[in-house]
Amino acid sequence: MKRSFPWMALGIGLLLALVLLQFSPLDPDGRPAMPLLTALLMSEFGFLLTAAGAIVSGREVLRRGARGRDMLLLPGNLLLAASFVRLGLALWAQTSG
């Protein structure tokens, strides 16, 4: 399970990122395409999932050494986690008007 979790985290994180990009909180007409709270929750869940995937992948790198697969998983999960944080902060700024 530990070896497959970073792959699942990366896959689910990419899926959440695509959904958030496709159904952004404001569509071109200016109407909300997705409720803001839903987008915030998806962003927070995506961050927690990909951060956990990065931690598990980082532990595997430290334990077994750097391999090709691990060197894809660690930066991929870290970049997605940072992206979810940035998106969550941008969405949170929309709540204050």
C-alpha positions as a LaTeX table, in Angstrom:
\begin{tabular}{lrrr}
\hline
Residue & $x$ (\AA) & $y$ (\AA) & $z$ (\AA) \\
\hline
Met1 & 0.00 & 0.00 & 0.00 \\
Lys2 & 2.83 & 2.41 & 0.80 \\
Arg3 & 4.33 & 2.05 & $-2.65$ \\
Ser4 & 1.06 & 2.59 & $-4.47$ \\
Phe5 & $-0.22$ & 5.49 & $-2.34$ \\
Pro6 & 1.94 & 8.20 & $-3.97$ \\
Trp7 & 0.71 & 7.06 & $-7.40$ \\
Met8 & $-2.92$ & 7.19 & $-6.23$ \\
Ala9 & $-2.35$ & 10.59 & $-4.62$ \\
Leu10 & $-0.83$ & 11.94 & $-7.82$ \\
Gly11 & $-3.64$ & 10.55 & $-9.97$ \\
Ile12 & $-6.46$ & 11.77 & $-7.75$ \\
Gly13 & $-4.69$ & 15.12 & $-7.34$ \\
Leu14 & $-4.46$ & 15.54 & $-11.10$ \\
Leu15 & $-8.13$ & 14.64 & $-11.44$ \\
Leu16 & $-9.11$ & 17.20 & $-8.80$ \\
Ala17 & $-6.94$ & 19.84 & $-10.46$ \\
Leu18 & $-8.58$ & 19.18 & $-13.82$ \\
Val19 & $-12.06$ & 19.41 & $-12.30$ \\
Leu20 & $-11.17$ & 22.67 & $-10.55$ \\
Leu21 & $-9.73$ & 24.11 & $-13.76$ \\
Gln22 & $-12.69$ & 23.01 & $-15.88$ \\
Phe23 & $-15.37$ & 24.23 & $-13.47$ \\
Ser24 & $-13.66$ & 27.29 & $-12.09$ \\
Pro25 & $-15.70$ & 29.30 & $-9.59$ \\
Leu26 & $-16.56$ & 31.92 & $-12.22$ \\
Asp27 & $-17.55$ & 31.00 & $-15.75$ \\
Pro28 & $-17.08$ & 33.49 & $-18.63$ \\
Asp29 & $-20.51$ & 35.03 & $-17.95$ \\
Gly30 & $-19.47$ & 35.91 & $-14.41$ \\
Arg31 & $-21.84$ & 33.43 & $-12.79$ \\
Pro32 & $-20.47$ & 30.81 & $-10.41$ \\
Ala33 & $-20.06$ & 27.47 & $-12.21$ \\
Met34 & $-19.22$ & 25.69 & $-8.95$ \\
Pro35 & $-20.10$ & 26.76 & $-5.42$ \\
Leu36 & $-17.17$ & 28.49 & $-3.76$ \\
Leu37 & $-17.25$ & 26.27 & $-0.69$ \\
Thr38 & $-17.09$ & 23.16 & $-2.88$ \\
Ala39 & $-14.04$ & 24.53 & $-4.70$ \\
Leu40 & $-12.38$ & 25.39 & $-1.37$ \\
Leu41 & $-13.02$ & 21.90 & 0.01 \\
Met42 & $-11.71$ & 20.25 & $-3.16$ \\
Ser43 & $-8.60$ & 22.42 & $-3.00$ \\
Glu44 & $-7.99$ & 21.58 & 0.65 \\
Phe45 & $-8.53$ & 17.86 & 0.12 \\
Gly46 & $-6.23$ & 17.93 & $-2.90$ \\
Phe47 & $-3.52$ & 19.63 & $-0.84$ \\
Leu48 & $-3.77$ & 17.15 & 2.03 \\
Leu49 & $-3.77$ & 14.17 & $-0.33$ \\
Thr50 & $-0.82$ & 15.28 & $-2.45$ \\
Ala51 & 1.17 & 16.46 & 0.58 \\
Ala52 & 0.72 & 13.01 & 2.14 \\
Gly53 & 1.78 & 11.45 & $-1.17$ \\
Ala54 & 4.90 & 13.62 & $-1.19$ \\
Ile55 & 5.74 & 12.62 & 2.39 \\
Val56 & 5.35 & 8.91 & 1.68 \\
Ser57 & 7.35 & 9.24 & $-1.53$ \\
Gly58 & 10.06 & 11.23 & 0.27 \\
Arg59 & 10.36 & 8.53 & 2.91 \\
Glu60 & 10.77 & 5.92 & 0.19 \\
Val61 & 13.51 & 8.01 & $-1.44$ \\
Leu62 & 15.34 & 8.28 & 1.89 \\
Arg63 & 14.91 & 4.59 & 2.65 \\
Arg64 & 15.70 & 3.04 & $-0.74$ \\
Gly65 & 17.58 & 5.79 & $-2.53$ \\
Ala66 & 16.55 & 7.85 & $-5.51$ \\
Arg67 & 15.05 & 5.84 & $-8.36$ \\
Gly68 & 13.40 & 7.03 & $-11.55$ \\
Arg69 & 9.85 & 6.44 & $-10.38$ \\
Asp70 & 10.39 & 8.13 & $-7.06$ \\
Met71 & 11.96 & 11.12 & $-8.73$ \\
Leu72 & 8.73 & 11.58 & $-10.70$ \\
Leu73 & 6.39 & 11.09 & $-7.75$ \\
Leu74 & 8.05 & 13.38 & $-5.24$ \\
Pro75 & 8.20 & 16.56 & $-7.37$ \\
Gly76 & 4.82 & 15.80 & $-8.95$ \\
Asn77 & 3.08 & 15.57 & $-5.59$ \\
Leu78 & 4.97 & 18.60 & $-4.25$ \\
Leu79 & 4.03 & 20.74 & $-7.24$ \\
Leu80 & 0.39 & 19.72 & $-7.02$ \\
Ala81 & 0.32 & 20.43 & $-3.28$ \\
Ala82 & 1.78 & 23.91 & $-3.86$ \\
Ser83 & $-0.72$ & 24.50 & $-6.65$ \\
Phe84 & $-3.64$ & 23.53 & $-4.41$ \\
Val85 & $-2.39$ & 25.90 & $-1.69$ \\
Arg86 & $-2.13$ & 28.75 & $-4.20$ \\
Leu87 & $-5.59$ & 28.02 & $-5.57$ \\
Gly88 & $-7.08$ & 27.75 & $-2.09$ \\
Leu89 & $-5.63$ & 31.10 & $-1.07$ \\
Ala90 & $-6.93$ & 32.71 & $-4.27$ \\
Leu91 & $-10.39$ & 31.27 & $-3.64$ \\
Trp92 & $-10.29$ & 32.39 & $-0.03$ \\
Ala93 & $-9.51$ & 35.94 & $-1.17$ \\
Gln94 & $-12.72$ & 35.87 & $-3.24$ \\
Thr95 & $-14.80$ & 35.29 & $-0.12$ \\
Ser96 & $-13.79$ & 38.63 & 1.38 \\
Gly97 & $-15.01$ & 40.46 & $-1.69$ \\
\hline
\end{tabular}
